[in-house]
C-alpha cells in the first residue's frame, strides 16, 4: 500500500486553471522550476 508521494518524487501529471482561467498543464513546464501555491477561497474556513 502506498503512503502517497515522497520528497523528491516527480509530481503526477495534472492541469489547473490559472488566475485568468486558462488551463495550465504541469507537463508543459517540464524542465522548469514550478511553485504551486494553494489558498482557501475568500470567506471560507481554512
C-alpha positions as CSV (number, residue, x, y, z in Angstrom):
1,X,0.0,0.0,0.0
2,X,1.4,3.4,-1.0
3,X,1.6,6.3,1.5
4,X,1.5,8.9,-1.2
5,X,4.2,10.9,-2.8
6,X,7.6,11.2,-1.1
7,X,10.0,14.1,-1.1
8,X,11.9,14.1,-4.4
9,X,9.2,12.1,-6.3
10,X,8.1,13.6,-9.6
11,X,4.6,15.1,-9.4
12,X,1.9,13.2,-11.3
13,X,0.5,14.9,-14.4
14,X,-2.3,17.3,-13.8
15,X,-3.9,20.5,-15.1
16,X,-5.4,23.5,-13.3
17,X,-6.8,26.9,-14.3
18,X,-4.5,29.9,-13.7
19,X,-5.7,33.3,-12.4
20,X,-7.1,34.1,-15.8
21,X,-8.9,30.8,-16.1
22,X,-6.5,29.5,-18.8
23,X,-5.7,25.8,-18.3
24,X,-2.1,25.1,-17.4
25,X,-0.7,21.6,-17.7
26,X,2.2,20.6,-15.5
27,X,3.8,18.6,-18.2
28,X,4.1,21.7,-20.4
29,X,6.5,23.1,-17.8
30,X,8.8,20.1,-17.7
31,X,12.4,21.2,-17.1
32,X,11.4,24.5,-15.5
33,X,11.1,25.2,-11.7
34,X,7.4,25.1,-10.7
35,X,5.9,26.6,-7.5
36,X,2.3,25.7,-6.6
37,X,0.5,27.9,-4.1
38,X,-2.9,26.9,-2.7
39,X,-5.1,29.1,-0.6
40,X,-8.7,28.9,0.5
41,X,-11.4,30.6,-1.4
42,X,-12.2,34.1,0.1
43,X,-14.5,34.0,3.1
44,X,-14.2,30.2,3.6
45,X,-12.9,28.5,6.7
46,X,-9.4,27.2,6.5
